[in-house]
Amino acid sequence: MDKSEQDQLKKEAATKAAMMVESDSVLGVGTGSTVAFFIDALGERKEKEGFSLKHIVTTSNRSKKQLEGLGFKVDELADIDQADLTVDGADRVDDNLDGIKGGGGALTLEKNVAINSKKIIWIVDESKLVHHLSGFPLPVEVLPVSAEQNFKRFEVEGLKPQWRLDDNGKRYVTHYGNYIIDLAADPTPVPYGLADYLDHTVGVVEHGLFLDMCDEVIIAHSDGTIEDKKRK
Ligand SMILES: O=C[C@H](O)[C@H](O)[C@H](O)COP(=O)(O)O
């Protein structure tokens, strides 16, 4: 699939999700290229229907700027109790609707918004689908103070760590001033053990395994169909 075909699929999934957002609700908005299409589609609804939302919270400055550019007011997570719905992208989604996220480095705020949402919908093109989570390095955000030790331990554990770098070849720094170590080793067919290990590793701020969180995935397929897959 070439990039323009993939973008078309991302747009289709995003447009469908934008139609599912209820007016006057509290909406969480994720990050990434698929979400950028979602924000555009929300803007179109605002323009055509006068559609408005009670509150919007986002998971990155990129999404915030795009929303504000379309005239939406964006609140902080601390200003709301819970989002009615959060719509986000994903890097990989498996058969259980578990996912890997954080390819764009926004995993920490994404997980915080996700766990404070009544419902989570992911929007993806079919290239993101896998039976078991694999094929995408797992992002782990670490505190600079412990980053070297975390990296060495991940090596010993066989997790194949790699420092994420920015465009200048320097260590990528997150919104919160931390580093990201991408683990190239695929999570096992059952990724809960790895999530538990990372949850209990000192210095790990957050990781990109989003397990038991997503309620529904909207998948745009290259045969023109749009699948709406719900958690069983
Ligand atoms: O940190 C980034 C997020 O987890 C994105 O939702 C994810 O990387 C998918 O991004 P895209 O829609 O650009 O493939």
The ligand as an SDF file (V2000), in Angstrom:
LIG
                    3D

 14 13  0  0  0  0  0  0  0  0999 V2000
    2.2560    8.6700   19.9420 O   0  0  0  0  0  0  0  0  0  0  0  0
    1.5370    8.5080   18.9520 C   0  0  0  0  0  0  0  0  0  0  0  0
    0.2560    7.7850   18.9590 C   0  0  0  0  0  0  0  0  0  0  0  0
    0.2320    6.6480   19.7560 O   0  0  0  0  0  0  0  0  0  0  0  0
   -0.3900    7.5680   17.6000 C   0  0  0  0  0  0  0  0  0  0  0  0
   -1.7470    7.4160   17.8300 O   0  0  0  0  0  0  0  0  0  0  0  0
    0.1240    6.3590   16.8610 C   0  0  0  0  0  0  0  0  0  0  0  0
    1.5340    6.4580   16.7240 O   0  0  0  0  0  0  0  0  0  0  0  0
   -0.5280    6.2130   15.4720 C   0  0  0  0  0  0  0  0  0  0  0  0
   -0.1430    7.2670   14.6660 O   0  0  0  0  0  0  0  0  0  0  0  0
   -0.5430    7.3660   13.1190 P   0  0  0  0  0  0  0  0  0  0  0  0
   -1.9980    7.5790   13.0760 O   0  0  0  0  0  0  0  0  0  0  0  0
    0.2510    8.5390   12.6260 O   0  0  0  0  0  0  0  0  0  0  0  0
   -0.1010    6.0960   12.4670 O   0  0  0  0  0  0  0  0  0  0  0  0
  1  2  2  0
  2  3  1  0
  3  4  1  0
  3  5  1  0
  5  6  1  0
  5  7  1  0
  7  8  1  0
  7  9  1  0
  9 10  1  0
 10 11  1  0
 11 12  2  0
 11 13  1  0
 11 14  1  0
M  END
$$$$
